[in-house]
Amino acid sequence: MQSQPTNATQAKDRNYMQLGHSLARMSRAIAQTADLCELMKVNLDAMRVLAASHAAQFMTVAMELNPDDTEDEPRE
């Protein structure tokens, strides 16, 4: 004689199934977060290079527009 699953057993099985689905969603979210962190690292490296380039351009233009006064004065 087989016994029918009780309501408690069905509820437990349903909860385990929901837990499995939640863990799968969380795993996908963590993988997506890892991918986004890697992309952010690449973007930050690119921003660092761009900032250095802009700083060099700014310093070059500043030197051209504001030459040192010591170059204009005669030396003794």
PDB file of N, CA, C, O and CB in Angstrom:
ATOM      1  N   MET A   1       0.834  -1.182   0.000  1.00  0.00           N
ATOM      2  CA  MET A   1       0.000   0.000   0.000  1.00  0.00           C
ATOM      3  C   MET A   1       0.881   1.249   0.000  1.00  0.00           C
ATOM      4  O   MET A   1       1.734   1.423   0.871  1.00  0.00           O
ATOM      5  CB  MET A   1      -0.950  -0.003   1.214  1.00  0.00           C
ATOM      6  N   GLN A   2       0.660   2.111  -0.991  1.00  0.00           N
ATOM      7  CA  GLN A   2       1.427   3.347  -1.072  1.00  0.00           C
ATOM      8  C   GLN A   2       0.678   4.442  -0.334  1.00  0.00           C
ATOM      9  O   GLN A   2      -0.546   4.557  -0.393  1.00  0.00           O
ATOM     10  CB  GLN A   2       1.683   3.751  -2.545  1.00  0.00           C
ATOM     11  N   SER A   3       1.464   5.230   0.355  1.00  0.00           N
ATOM     12  CA  SER A   3       0.831   6.359   1.039  1.00  0.00           C
ATOM     13  C   SER A   3       0.938   7.597   0.157  1.00  0.00           C
ATOM     14  O   SER A   3       1.944   7.798  -0.522  1.00  0.00           O
ATOM     15  CB  SER A   3       1.488   6.613   2.431  1.00  0.00           C
ATOM     16  N   GLN A   4      -0.067   8.396   0.170  1.00  0.00           N
ATOM     17  CA  GLN A   4      -0.092   9.631  -0.602  1.00  0.00           C
ATOM     18  C   GLN A   4       0.792  10.659   0.090  1.00  0.00           C
ATOM     19  O   GLN A   4       0.859  10.692   1.318  1.00  0.00           O
ATOM     20  CB  GLN A   4      -1.544  10.163  -0.764  1.00  0.00           C
ATOM     21  N   PRO A   5       1.483  11.517  -0.703  1.00  0.00           N
ATOM     22  CA  PRO A   5       2.288  12.557  -0.055  1.00  0.00           C
ATOM     23  C   PRO A   5       1.386  13.505   0.737  1.00  0.00           C
ATOM     24  O   PRO A   5       0.292  13.866   0.302  1.00  0.00           O
ATOM     25  CB  PRO A   5       3.111  13.346  -1.107  1.00  0.00           C
ATOM     26  N   THR A   6       1.862  13.881   1.867  1.00  0.00           N
ATOM     27  CA  THR A   6       1.081  14.783   2.716  1.00  0.00           C
ATOM     28  C   THR A   6       1.267  16.219   2.240  1.00  0.00           C
ATOM     29  O   THR A   6       2.150  16.530   1.440  1.00  0.00           O
ATOM     30  CB  THR A   6       1.496  14.643   4.207  1.00  0.00           C
ATOM     31  N   ASN A   7       0.421  17.058   2.753  1.00  0.00           N
ATOM     32  CA  ASN A   7       0.529  18.483   2.412  1.00  0.00           C
ATOM     33  C   ASN A   7       1.881  19.036   2.829  1.00  0.00           C
ATOM     34  O   ASN A   7       2.454  19.870   2.128  1.00  0.00           O
ATOM     35  CB  ASN A   7      -0.595  19.289   3.080  1.00  0.00           C
ATOM     36  N   ALA A   8       2.389  18.582   3.954  1.00  0.00           N
ATOM     37  CA  ALA A   8       3.687  19.065   4.440  1.00  0.00           C
ATOM     38  C   ALA A   8       4.803  18.639   3.490  1.00  0.00           C
ATOM     39  O   ALA A   8       5.719  19.412   3.209  1.00  0.00           O
ATOM     40  CB  ALA A   8       3.968  18.535   5.867  1.00  0.00           C
ATOM     41  N   THR A   9       4.717  17.391   2.993  1.00  0.00           N
ATOM     42  CA  THR A   9       5.732  16.913   2.053  1.00  0.00           C
ATOM     43  C   THR A   9       5.651  17.689   0.741  1.00  0.00           C
ATOM     44  O   THR A   9       6.680  18.054   0.172  1.00  0.00           O
ATOM     45  CB  THR A   9       5.562  15.400   1.792  1.00  0.00           C
ATOM     46  N   GLN A  10       4.455  17.938   0.267  1.00  0.00           N
ATOM     47  CA  GLN A  10       4.287  18.717  -0.966  1.00  0.00           C
ATOM     48  C   GLN A  10       4.811  20.140  -0.790  1.00  0.00           C
ATOM     49  O   GLN A  10       5.448  20.692  -1.687  1.00  0.00           O
ATOM     50  CB  GLN A  10       2.804  18.749  -1.384  1.00  0.00           C
ATOM     51  N   ALA A  11       4.539  20.723   0.366  1.00  0.00           N
ATOM     52  CA  ALA A  11       5.020  22.090   0.633  1.00  0.00           C
ATOM     53  C   ALA A  11       6.540  22.105   0.688  1.00  0.00           C
ATOM     54  O   ALA A  11       7.181  23.021   0.172  1.00  0.00           O
ATOM     55  CB  ALA A  11       4.430  22.636   1.962  1.00  0.00           C
ATOM     56  N   LYS A  12       7.119  21.069   1.326  1.00  0.00           N
ATOM     57  CA  LYS A  12       8.582  20.988   1.416  1.00  0.00           C
ATOM     58  C   LYS A  12       9.175  20.853   0.013  1.00  0.00           C
ATOM     59  O   LYS A  12      10.146  21.533  -0.319  1.00  0.00           O
ATOM     60  CB  LYS A  12       9.019  19.790   2.313  1.00  0.00           C
ATOM     61  N   ASP A  13       8.601  19.984  -0.803  1.00  0.00           N
ATOM     62  CA  ASP A  13       9.107  19.815  -2.163  1.00  0.00           C
ATOM     63  C   ASP A  13       8.985  21.109  -2.972  1.00  0.00           C
ATOM     64  O   ASP A  13       9.890  21.465  -3.726  1.00  0.00           O
ATOM     65  CB  ASP A  13       8.356  18.684  -2.868  1.00  0.00           C
ATOM     66  N   ARG A  14       7.873  21.799  -2.812  1.00  0.00           N
ATOM     67  CA  ARG A  14       7.661  23.070  -3.507  1.00  0.00           C
ATOM     68  C   ARG A  14       8.697  24.102  -3.046  1.00  0.00           C
ATOM     69  O   ARG A  14       9.241  24.850  -3.858  1.00  0.00           O
ATOM     70  CB  ARG A  14       6.221  23.596  -3.257  1.00  0.00           C
ATOM     71  N   ASN A  15       8.964  24.136  -1.739  1.00  0.00           N
ATOM     72  CA  ASN A  15       9.961  25.082  -1.222  1.00  0.00           C
ATOM     73  C   ASN A  15      11.358  24.756  -1.749  1.00  0.00           C
ATOM     74  O   ASN A  15      12.117  25.665  -2.084  1.00  0.00           O
ATOM     75  CB  ASN A  15       9.965  25.069   0.316  1.00  0.00           C
ATOM     76  N   TYR A  16      11.702  23.476  -1.824  1.00  0.00           N
ATOM     77  CA  TYR A  16      13.012  23.101  -2.369  1.00  0.00           C
ATOM     78  C   TYR A  16      13.112  23.476  -3.851  1.00  0.00           C
ATOM     79  O   TYR A  16      14.167  23.915  -4.308  1.00  0.00           O
ATOM     80  CB  TYR A  16      13.259  21.585  -2.186  1.00  0.00           C
ATOM     81  N   MET A  17      12.035  23.308  -4.590  1.00  0.00           N
ATOM     82  CA  MET A  17      12.025  23.677  -5.995  1.00  0.00           C
ATOM     83  C   MET A  17      12.208  25.193  -6.142  1.00  0.00           C
ATOM     84  O   MET A  17      12.974  25.640  -6.995  1.00  0.00           O
ATOM     85  CB  MET A  17      10.711  23.218  -6.666  1.00  0.00           C
ATOM     86  N   GLN A  18      11.512  25.986  -5.318  1.00  0.00           N
ATOM     87  CA  GLN A  18      11.660  27.440  -5.353  1.00  0.00           C
ATOM     88  C   GLN A  18      13.076  27.848  -4.970  1.00  0.00           C
ATOM     89  O   GLN A  18      13.642  28.776  -5.548  1.00  0.00           O
ATOM     90  CB  GLN A  18      10.647  28.106  -4.416  1.00  0.00           C
ATOM     91  N   LEU A  19      13.643  27.147  -3.989  1.00  0.00           N
ATOM     92  CA  LEU A  19      15.018  27.432  -3.584  1.00  0.00           C
ATOM     93  C   LEU A  19      15.983  27.154  -4.739  1.00  0.00           C
ATOM     94  O   LEU A  19      16.903  27.933  -4.986  1.00  0.00           O
ATOM     95  CB  LEU A  19      15.404  26.591  -2.346  1.00  0.00           C
ATOM     96  N   GLY A  20      15.772  26.059  -5.433  1.00  0.00           N
ATOM     97  CA  GLY A  20      16.618  25.735  -6.584  1.00  0.00           C
ATOM     98  C   GLY A  20      16.535  26.798  -7.663  1.00  0.00           C
ATOM     99  O   GLY A  20      17.554  27.185  -8.235  1.00  0.00           O
ATOM    100  N   HIS A  21      15.327  27.274  -7.945  1.00  0.00           N
ATOM    101  CA  HIS A  21      15.162  28.333  -8.946  1.00  0.00           C
ATOM    102  C   HIS A  21      15.815  29.631  -8.479  1.00  0.00           C
ATOM    103  O   HIS A  21      16.438  30.341  -9.269  1.00  0.00           O
ATOM    104  CB  HIS A  21      13.670  28.569  -9.238  1.00  0.00           C
ATOM    105  N   SER A  22      15.671  29.930  -7.208  1.00  0.00           N
ATOM    106  CA  SER A  22      16.287  31.159  -6.674  1.00  0.00           C
ATOM    107  C   SER A  22      17.808  31.088  -6.748  1.00  0.00           C
ATOM    108  O   SER A  22      18.464  32.071  -7.092  1.00  0.00           O
ATOM    109  CB  SER A  22      15.845  31.395  -5.217  1.00  0.00           C
ATOM    110  N   LEU A  23      18.361  29.933  -6.425  1.00  0.00           N
ATOM    111  CA  LEU A  23      19.815  29.776  -6.500  1.00  0.00           C
ATOM    112  C   LEU A  23      20.309  29.880  -7.944  1.00  0.00           C
ATOM    113  O   LEU A  23      21.381  30.433  -8.192  1.00  0.00           O
ATOM    114  CB  LEU A  23      20.238  28.428  -5.895  1.00  0.00           C
ATOM    115  N   ALA A  24      19.542  29.357  -8.889  1.00  0.00           N
ATOM    116  CA  ALA A  24      19.922  29.472 -10.299  1.00  0.00           C
ATOM    117  C   ALA A  24      19.896  30.938 -10.748  1.00  0.00           C
ATOM    118  O   ALA A  24      20.806  31.387 -11.445  1.00  0.00           O
ATOM    119  CB  ALA A  24      18.978  28.623 -11.184  1.00  0.00           C
ATOM    120  N   ARG A  25      18.861  31.682 -10.355  1.00  0.00           N
ATOM    121  CA  ARG A  25      18.794  33.118 -10.693  1.00  0.00           C
ATOM    122  C   ARG A  25      19.958  33.878 -10.063  1.00  0.00           C
ATOM    123  O   ARG A  25      20.569  34.741 -10.695  1.00  0.00           O
ATOM    124  CB  ARG A  25      17.449  33.727 -10.220  1.00  0.00           C
ATOM    125  N   MET A  26      20.253  33.542  -8.805  1.00  0.00           N
ATOM    126  CA  MET A  26      21.351  34.224  -8.121  1.00  0.00           C
ATOM    127  C   MET A  26      22.684  33.911  -8.801  1.00  0.00           C
ATOM    128  O   MET A  26      23.542  34.786  -8.919  1.00  0.00           O
ATOM    129  CB  MET A  26      21.401  33.814  -6.634  1.00  0.00           C
ATOM    130  N   SER A  27      22.859  32.675  -9.245  1.00  0.00           N
ATOM    131  CA  SER A  27      24.086  32.298  -9.946  1.00  0.00           C
ATOM    132  C   SER A  27      24.229  33.088 -11.240  1.00  0.00           C
ATOM    133  O   SER A  27      25.324  33.550 -11.562  1.00  0.00           O
ATOM    134  CB  SER A  27      24.099  30.790 -10.242  1.00  0.00           C
ATOM    135  N   ARG A  28      23.147  33.249 -11.979  1.00  0.00           N
ATOM    136  CA  ARG A  28      23.192  34.051 -13.214  1.00  0.00           C
ATOM    137  C   ARG A  28      23.496  35.515 -12.902  1.00  0.00           C
ATOM    138  O   ARG A  28      24.254  36.165 -13.621  1.00  0.00           O
ATOM    139  CB  ARG A  28      21.854  33.941 -13.979  1.00  0.00           C
ATOM    140  N   ALA A  29      22.907  36.021 -11.838  1.00  0.00           N
ATOM    141  CA  ALA A  29      23.144  37.428 -11.467  1.00  0.00           C
ATOM    142  C   ALA A  29      24.602  37.637 -11.063  1.00  0.00           C
ATOM    143  O   ALA A  29      25.198  38.660 -11.402  1.00  0.00           O
ATOM    144  CB  ALA A  29      22.205  37.855 -10.308  1.00  0.00           C
ATOM    145  N   ILE A  30      25.178  36.678 -10.344  1.00  0.00           N
ATOM    146  CA  ILE A  30      26.579  36.796  -9.933  1.00  0.00           C
ATOM    147  C   ILE A  30      27.494  36.736 -11.152  1.00  0.00           C
ATOM    148  O   ILE A  30      28.476  37.474 -11.229  1.00  0.00           O
ATOM    149  CB  ILE A  30      26.949  35.681  -8.928  1.00  0.00           C
ATOM    150  N   ALA A  31      27.177  35.860 -12.104  1.00  0.00           N
ATOM    151  CA  ALA A  31      27.978  35.775 -13.330  1.00  0.00           C
ATOM    152  C   ALA A  31      27.894  37.082 -14.111  1.00  0.00           C
ATOM    153  O   ALA A  31      28.901  37.554 -14.638  1.00  0.00           O
ATOM    154  CB  ALA A  31      27.507  34.595 -14.209  1.00  0.00           C
ATOM    155  N   GLN A  32      26.700  37.670 -14.190  1.00  0.00           N
ATOM    156  CA  GLN A  32      26.540  38.948 -14.891  1.00  0.00           C
ATOM    157  C   GLN A  32      27.317  40.049 -14.175  1.00  0.00           C
ATOM    158  O   GLN A  32      27.937  40.894 -14.821  1.00  0.00           O
ATOM    159  CB  GLN A  32      25.046  39.329 -14.994  1.00  0.00           C
ATOM    160  N   THR A  33      27.285  40.042 -12.852  1.00  0.00           N
ATOM    161  CA  THR A  33      28.031  41.040 -12.077  1.00  0.00           C
ATOM    162  C   THR A  33      29.531  40.903 -12.326  1.00  0.00           C
ATOM    163  O   THR A  33      30.234  41.904 -12.465  1.00  0.00           O
ATOM    164  CB  THR A  33      27.727  40.896 -10.572  1.00  0.00           C
ATOM    165  N   ALA A  34      30.015  39.673 -12.380  1.00  0.00           N
ATOM    166  CA  ALA A  34      31.437  39.454 -12.665  1.00  0.00           C
ATOM    167  C   ALA A  34      31.799  39.983 -14.048  1.00  0.00           C
ATOM    168  O   ALA A  34      32.847  40.606 -14.222  1.00  0.00           O
ATOM    169  CB  ALA A  34      31.785  37.957 -12.563  1.00  0.00           C
ATOM    170  N   ASP A  35      30.932  39.737 -15.037  1.00  0.00           N
ATOM    171  CA  ASP A  35      31.178  40.256 -16.390  1.00  0.00           C
ATOM    172  C   ASP A  35      31.200  41.780 -16.395  1.00  0.00           C
ATOM    173  O   ASP A  35      32.050  42.393 -17.041  1.00  0.00           O
ATOM    174  CB  ASP A  35      30.107  39.744 -17.367  1.00  0.00           C
ATOM    175  N   LEU A  36      30.264  42.384 -15.675  1.00  0.00           N
ATOM    176  CA  LEU A  36      30.214  43.849 -15.618  1.00  0.00           C
ATOM    177  C   LEU A  36      31.435  44.424 -14.900  1.00  0.00           C
ATOM    178  O   LEU A  36      31.931  45.484 -15.282  1.00  0.00           O
ATOM    179  CB  LEU A  36      28.933  44.309 -14.914  1.00  0.00           C
ATOM    180  N   CYS A  37      31.919  43.743 -13.876  1.00  0.00           N
ATOM    181  CA  CYS A  37      33.129  44.200 -13.180  1.00  0.00           C
ATOM    182  C   CYS A  37      34.334  44.153 -14.105  1.00  0.00           C
ATOM    183  O   CYS A  37      35.170  45.056 -14.085  1.00  0.00           O
ATOM    184  CB  CYS A  37      33.391  43.344 -11.929  1.00  0.00           C
ATOM    185  N   GLU A  38      34.429  43.107 -14.915  1.00  0.00           N
ATOM    186  CA  GLU A  38      35.522  43.007 -15.879  1.00  0.00           C
ATOM    187  C   GLU A  38      35.436  44.127 -16.905  1.00  0.00           C
ATOM    188  O   GLU A  38      36.452  44.722 -17.264  1.00  0.00           O
ATOM    189  CB  GLU A  38      35.500  41.643 -16.580  1.00  0.00           C
ATOM    190  N   LEU A  39      34.232  44.415 -17.376  1.00  0.00           N
ATOM    191  CA  LEU A  39      34.040  45.513 -18.327  1.00  0.00           C
ATOM    192  C   LEU A  39      34.393  46.847 -17.690  1.00  0.00           C
ATOM    193  O   LEU A  39      34.995  47.704 -18.337  1.00  0.00           O
ATOM    194  CB  LEU A  39      32.592  45.539 -18.836  1.00  0.00           C
ATOM    195  N   MET A  40      34.024  47.032 -16.424  1.00  0.00           N
ATOM    196  CA  MET A  40      34.352  48.271 -15.730  1.00  0.00           C
ATOM    197  C   MET A  40      35.864  48.421 -15.590  1.00  0.00           C
ATOM    198  O   MET A  40      36.387  49.528 -15.718  1.00  0.00           O
ATOM    199  CB  MET A  40      33.682  48.309 -14.348  1.00  0.00           C
ATOM    200  N   LYS A  41      36.565  47.331 -15.332  1.00  0.00           N
ATOM    201  CA  LYS A  41      38.027  47.387 -15.226  1.00  0.00           C
ATOM    202  C   LYS A  41      38.637  47.850 -16.543  1.00  0.00           C
ATOM    203  O   LYS A  41      39.534  48.694 -16.554  1.00  0.00           O
ATOM    204  CB  LYS A  41      38.598  46.008 -14.829  1.00  0.00           C
ATOM    205  N   VAL A  42      38.152  47.300 -17.654  1.00  0.00           N
ATOM    206  CA  VAL A  42      38.650  47.705 -18.975  1.00  0.00           C
ATOM    207  C   VAL A  42      38.359  49.186 -19.214  1.00  0.00           C
ATOM    208  O   VAL A  42      39.220  49.921 -19.696  1.00  0.00           O
ATOM    209  CB  VAL A  42      38.007  46.841 -20.096  1.00  0.00           C
ATOM    210  N   ASN A  43      37.148  49.620 -18.875  1.00  0.00           N
ATOM    211  CA  ASN A  43      36.782  51.030 -19.076  1.00  0.00           C
ATOM    212  C   ASN A  43      37.608  51.961 -18.193  1.00  0.00           C
ATOM    213  O   ASN A  43      37.999  53.042 -18.634  1.00  0.00           O
ATOM    214  CB  ASN A  43      35.293  51.236 -18.791  1.00  0.00           C
ATOM    215  N   LEU A  44      37.876  51.557 -16.959  1.00  0.00           N
ATOM    216  CA  LEU A  44      38.694  52.392 -16.071  1.00  0.00           C
ATOM    217  C   LEU A  44      40.125  52.504 -16.589  1.00  0.00           C
ATOM    218  O   LEU A  44      40.734  53.571 -16.503  1.00  0.00           O
ATOM    219  CB  LEU A  44      38.694  51.818 -14.644  1.00  0.00           C
ATOM    220  N   ASP A  45      40.663  51.414 -17.123  1.00  0.00           N
ATOM    221  CA  ASP A  45      42.001  51.488 -17.705  1.00  0.00           C
ATOM    222  C   ASP A  45      42.018  52.440 -18.900  1.00  0.00           C
ATOM    223  O   ASP A  45      42.959  53.215 -19.069  1.00  0.00           O
ATOM    224  CB  ASP A  45      42.481  50.089 -18.131  1.00  0.00           C
ATOM    225  N   ALA A  46      40.976  52.378 -19.726  1.00  0.00           N
ATOM    226  CA  ALA A  46      40.893  53.284 -20.870  1.00  0.00           C
ATOM    227  C   ALA A  46      40.764  54.736 -20.409  1.00  0.00           C
ATOM    228  O   ALA A  46      41.360  55.632 -21.006  1.00  0.00           O
ATOM    229  CB  ALA A  46      39.704  52.906 -21.769  1.00  0.00           C
ATOM    230  N   MET A  47      39.996  54.969 -19.358  1.00  0.00           N
ATOM    231  CA  MET A  47      39.846  56.327 -18.832  1.00  0.00           C
ATOM    232  C   MET A  47      41.171  56.849 -18.284  1.00  0.00           C
ATOM    233  O   MET A  47      41.481  58.032 -18.423  1.00  0.00           O
ATOM    234  CB  MET A  47      38.770  56.361 -17.734  1.00  0.00           C
ATOM    235  N   ARG A  48      41.954  55.965 -17.660  1.00  0.00           N
ATOM    236  CA  ARG A  48      43.259  56.366 -17.119  1.00  0.00           C
ATOM    237  C   ARG A  48      44.168  56.813 -18.256  1.00  0.00           C
ATOM    238  O   ARG A  48      44.833  57.845 -18.153  1.00  0.00           O
ATOM    239  CB  ARG A  48      43.916  55.199 -16.325  1.00  0.00           C
ATOM    240  N   VAL A  49      44.201  56.041 -19.343  1.00  0.00           N
ATOM    241  CA  VAL A  49      45.026  56.396 -20.495  1.00  0.00           C
ATOM    242  C   VAL A  49      44.542  57.709 -21.108  1.00  0.00           C
ATOM    243  O   VAL A  49      45.350  58.574 -21.444  1.00  0.00           O
ATOM    244  CB  VAL A  49      45.001  55.268 -21.549  1.00  0.00           C
ATOM    245  N   LEU A  50      43.231  57.856 -21.252  1.00  0.00           N
ATOM    246  CA  LEU A  50      42.677  59.079 -21.828  1.00  0.00           C
ATOM    247  C   LEU A  50      42.986  60.288 -20.938  1.00  0.00           C
ATOM    248  O   LEU A  50      43.325  61.356 -21.447  1.00  0.00           O
ATOM    249  CB  LEU A  50      41.156  58.936 -22.026  1.00  0.00           C
ATOM    250  N   ALA A  51      42.872  60.131 -19.634  1.00  0.00           N
ATOM    251  CA  ALA A  51      43.163  61.238 -18.716  1.00  0.00           C
ATOM    252  C   ALA A  51      44.629  61.642 -18.810  1.00  0.00           C
ATOM    253  O   ALA A  51      44.944  62.831 -18.783  1.00  0.00           O
ATOM    254  CB  ALA A  51      42.812  60.849 -17.267  1.00  0.00           C
ATOM    255  N   ALA A  52      45.525  60.670 -18.918  1.00  0.00           N
ATOM    256  CA  ALA A  52      46.952  60.995 -19.050  1.00  0.00           C
ATOM    257  C   ALA A  52      47.213  61.737 -20.353  1.00  0.00           C
ATOM    258  O   ALA A  52      47.999  62.683 -20.393  1.00  0.00           O
ATOM    259  CB  ALA A  52      47.812  59.715 -18.987  1.00  0.00           C
ATOM    260  N   SER A  53      46.552  61.304 -21.414  1.00  0.00           N
ATOM    261  CA  SER A  53      46.717  61.971 -22.706  1.00  0.00           C
ATOM    262  C   SER A  53      46.200  63.404 -22.644  1.00  0.00           C
ATOM    263  O   SER A  53      46.853  64.323 -23.139  1.00  0.00           O
ATOM    264  CB  SER A  53      45.986  61.192 -23.813  1.00  0.00           C
ATOM    265  N   HIS A  54      45.044  63.594 -22.044  1.00  0.00           N
ATOM    266  CA  HIS A  54      44.492  64.947 -21.923  1.00  0.00           C
ATOM    267  C   HIS A  54      45.372  65.831 -21.047  1.00  0.00           C
ATOM    268  O   HIS A  54      45.547  67.016 -21.331  1.00  0.00           O
ATOM    269  CB  HIS A  54      43.073  64.894 -21.350  1.00  0.00           C
ATOM    270  N   ALA A  55      45.921  65.257 -19.988  1.00  0.00           N
ATOM    271  CA  ALA A  55      46.807  66.045 -19.126  1.00  0.00           C
ATOM    272  C   ALA A  55      48.041  66.488 -19.905  1.00  0.00           C
ATOM    273  O   ALA A  55      48.473  67.634 -19.780  1.00  0.00           O
ATOM    274  CB  ALA A  55      47.222  65.230 -17.877  1.00  0.00           C
ATOM    275  N   ALA A  56      48.606  65.601 -20.699  1.00  0.00           N
ATOM    276  CA  ALA A  56      49.780  65.955 -21.496  1.00  0.00           C
ATOM    277  C   ALA A  56      49.432  67.036 -22.523  1.00  0.00           C
ATOM    278  O   ALA A  56      50.207  67.969 -22.730  1.00  0.00           O
ATOM    279  CB  ALA A  56      50.346  64.707 -22.205  1.00  0.00           C
ATOM    280  N   GLN A  57      48.277  66.911 -23.161  1.00  0.00           N
ATOM    281  CA  GLN A  57      47.848  67.932 -24.121  1.00  0.00           C
ATOM    282  C   GLN A  57      47.644  69.273 -23.427  1.00  0.00           C
ATOM    283  O   GLN A  57      48.035  70.312 -23.957  1.00  0.00           O
ATOM    284  CB  GLN A  57      46.552  67.500 -24.828  1.00  0.00           C
ATOM    285  N   PHE A  58      47.041  69.257 -22.255  1.00  0.00           N
ATOM    286  CA  PHE A  58      46.805  70.493 -21.515  1.00  0.00           C
ATOM    287  C   PHE A  58      48.123  71.165 -21.158  1.00  0.00           C
ATOM    288  O   PHE A  58      48.272  72.376 -21.322  1.00  0.00           O
ATOM    289  CB  PHE A  58      45.992  70.214 -20.246  1.00  0.00           C
ATOM    290  N   MET A  59      49.079  70.379 -20.669  1.00  0.00           N
ATOM    291  CA  MET A  59      50.373  70.955 -20.283  1.00  0.00           C
ATOM    292  C   MET A  59      51.101  71.514 -21.499  1.00  0.00           C
ATOM    293  O   MET A  59      51.754  72.552 -21.402  1.00  0.00           O
ATOM    294  CB  MET A  59      51.249  69.898 -19.583  1.00  0.00           C
ATOM    295  N   THR A  60      50.998  70.841 -22.640  1.00  0.00           N
ATOM    296  CA  THR A  60      51.643  71.326 -23.863  1.00  0.00           C
ATOM    297  C   THR A  60      51.029  72.648 -24.310  1.00  0.00           C
ATOM    298  O   THR A  60      51.751  73.587 -24.646  1.00  0.00           O
ATOM    299  CB  THR A  60      51.527  70.280 -24.987  1.00  0.00           C
ATOM    300  N   VAL A  61      49.719  72.726 -24.315  1.00  0.00           N
ATOM    301  CA  VAL A  61      49.042  73.962 -24.714  1.00  0.00           C
ATOM    302  C   VAL A  61      49.345  75.078 -23.713  1.00  0.00           C
ATOM    303  O   VAL A  61      49.562  76.222 -24.113  1.00  0.00           O
ATOM    304  CB  VAL A  61      47.514  73.737 -24.823  1.00  0.00           C
ATOM    305  N   ALA A  62      49.362  74.762 -22.439  1.00  0.00           N
ATOM    306  CA  ALA A  62      49.663  75.778 -21.426  1.00  0.00           C
ATOM    307  C   ALA A  62      51.065  76.330 -21.610  1.00  0.00           C
ATOM    308  O   ALA A  62      51.289  77.528 -21.437  1.00  0.00           O
ATOM    309  CB  ALA A  62      49.511  75.196 -20.019  1.00  0.00           C
ATOM    310  N   MET A  63      52.016  75.461 -21.963  1.00  0.00           N
ATOM    311  CA  MET A  63      53.390  75.944 -22.176  1.00  0.00           C
ATOM    312  C   MET A  63      53.471  76.824 -23.409  1.00  0.00           C
ATOM    313  O   MET A  63      54.226  77.797 -23.432  1.00  0.00           O
ATOM    314  CB  MET A  63      54.364  74.764 -22.313  1.00  0.00           C
ATOM    315  N   GLU A  64      52.692  76.487 -24.444  1.00  0.00           N
ATOM    316  CA  GLU A  64      52.700  77.298 -25.674  1.00  0.00           C
ATOM    317  C   GLU A  64      52.038  78.657 -25.451  1.00  0.00           C
ATOM    318  O   GLU A  64      52.508  79.671 -25.967  1.00  0.00           O
ATOM    319  CB  GLU A  64      51.982  76.551 -26.812  1.00  0.00           C
ATOM    320  N   LEU A  65      50.960  78.677 -24.692  1.00  0.00           N
ATOM    321  CA  LEU A  65      50.228  79.919 -24.481  1.00  0.00           C
ATOM    322  C   LEU A  65      50.849  80.789 -23.394  1.00  0.00           C
ATOM    323  O   LEU A  65      50.712  82.011 -23.434  1.00  0.00           O
ATOM    324  CB  LEU A  65      48.797  79.615 -24.128  1.00  0.00           C
ATOM    325  N   ASN A  66      51.518  80.188 -22.439  1.00  0.00           N
ATOM    326  CA  ASN A  66      52.124  80.919 -21.328  1.00  0.00           C
ATOM    327  C   ASN A  66      53.599  80.564 -21.224  1.00  0.00           C
ATOM    328  O   ASN A  66      53.996  79.815 -20.331  1.00  0.00           O
ATOM    329  CB  ASN A  66      51.396  80.609 -19.999  1.00  0.00           C
ATOM    330  N   PRO A  67      54.404  81.089 -22.119  1.00  0.00           N
ATOM    331  CA  PRO A  67      55.841  80.760 -22.041  1.00  0.00           C
ATOM    332  C   PRO A  67      56.441  81.356 -20.765  1.00  0.00           C
ATOM    333  O   PRO A  67      55.964  82.359 -20.233  1.00  0.00           O
ATOM    334  CB  PRO A  67      56.605  81.293 -23.299  1.00  0.00           C
ATOM    335  N   ASP A  68      57.490  80.707 -20.304  1.00  0.00           N
ATOM    336  CA  ASP A  68      58.157  81.207 -19.094  1.00  0.00           C
ATOM    337  C   ASP A  68      58.726  82.595 -19.349  1.00  0.00           C
ATOM    338  O   ASP A  68      59.238  82.882 -20.431  1.00  0.00           O
ATOM    339  CB  ASP A  68      59.282  80.241 -18.643  1.00  0.00           C
ATOM    340  N   ASP A  69      58.630  83.453 -18.335  1.00  0.00           N
ATOM    341  CA  ASP A  69      59.167  84.822 -18.465  1.00  0.00           C
ATOM    342  C   ASP A  69      60.691  84.799 -18.448  1.00  0.00           C
ATOM    343  O   ASP A  69      61.313  85.753 -18.915  1.00  0.00           O
ATOM    344  CB  ASP A  69      58.637  85.732 -17.325  1.00  0.00           C
ATOM    345  N   THR A  70      61.298  83.767 -17.939  1.00  0.00           N
ATOM    346  CA  THR A  70      62.758  83.720 -17.845  1.00  0.00           C
ATOM    347  C   THR A  70      63.403  83.598 -19.217  1.00  0.00           C
ATOM    348  O   THR A  70      64.568  83.960 -19.378  1.00  0.00           O
ATOM    349  CB  THR A  70      63.195  82.558 -16.964  1.00  0.00           C
ATOM    350  N   GLU A  71      62.668  83.093 -20.217  1.00  0.00           N
ATOM    351  CA  GLU A  71      63.238  82.988 -21.549  1.00  0.00           C
ATOM    352  C   GLU A  71      63.365  84.362 -22.210  1.00  0.00           C
ATOM    353  O   GLU A  71      64.236  84.556 -23.058  1.00  0.00           O
ATOM    354  CB  GLU A  71      62.387  82.065 -22.413  1.00  0.00           C
ATOM    355  N   ASP A  72      62.507  85.320 -21.833  1.00  0.00           N
ATOM    356  CA  ASP A  72      62.519  86.651 -22.448  1.00  0.00           C
ATOM    357  C   ASP A  72      63.575  87.557 -21.832  1.00  0.00           C
ATOM    358  O   ASP A  72      64.034  88.490 -22.491  1.00  0.00           O
ATOM    359  CB  ASP A  72      61.155  87.300 -22.317  1.00  0.00           C
ATOM    360  N   GLU A  73      63.972  87.310 -20.590  1.00  0.00           N
ATOM    361  CA  GLU A  73      64.908  88.190 -19.913  1.00  0.00           C
ATOM    362  C   GLU A  73      66.351  87.812 -20.300  1.00  0.00           C
ATOM    363  O   GLU A  73      66.694  86.632 -20.383  1.00  0.00           O
ATOM    364  CB  GLU A  73      64.708  88.113 -18.372  1.00  0.00           C
ATOM    365  N   PRO A  74      67.166  88.812 -20.529  1.00  0.00           N
ATOM    366  CA  PRO A  74      68.589  88.509 -20.826  1.00  0.00           C
ATOM    367  C   PRO A  74      69.297  87.975 -19.591  1.00  0.00           C
ATOM    368  O   PRO A  74      68.993  88.363 -18.463  1.00  0.00           O
ATOM    369  CB  PRO A  74      69.325  89.772 -21.347  1.00  0.00           C
ATOM    370  N   ARG A  75      70.230  87.094 -19.823  1.00  0.00           N
ATOM    371  CA  ARG A  75      71.009  86.508 -18.714  1.00  0.00           C
ATOM    372  C   ARG A  75      72.192  87.399 -18.405  1.00  0.00           C
ATOM    373  O   ARG A  75      72.719  88.072 -19.291  1.00  0.00           O
ATOM    374  CB  ARG A  75      71.493  85.068 -19.061  1.00  0.00           C
ATOM    375  N   GLU A  76      72.603  87.406 -17.180  1.00  0.00           N
ATOM    376  CA  GLU A  76      73.741  88.238 -16.778  1.00  0.00           C
ATOM    377  C   GLU A  76      75.008  87.482 -16.820  1.00  0.00           C
ATOM    378  O   GLU A  76      76.065  88.032 -16.511  1.00  0.00           O
ATOM    379  CB  GLU A  76      73.547  88.794 -15.412  1.00  0.00           C
TER     380      GLU A  76
END
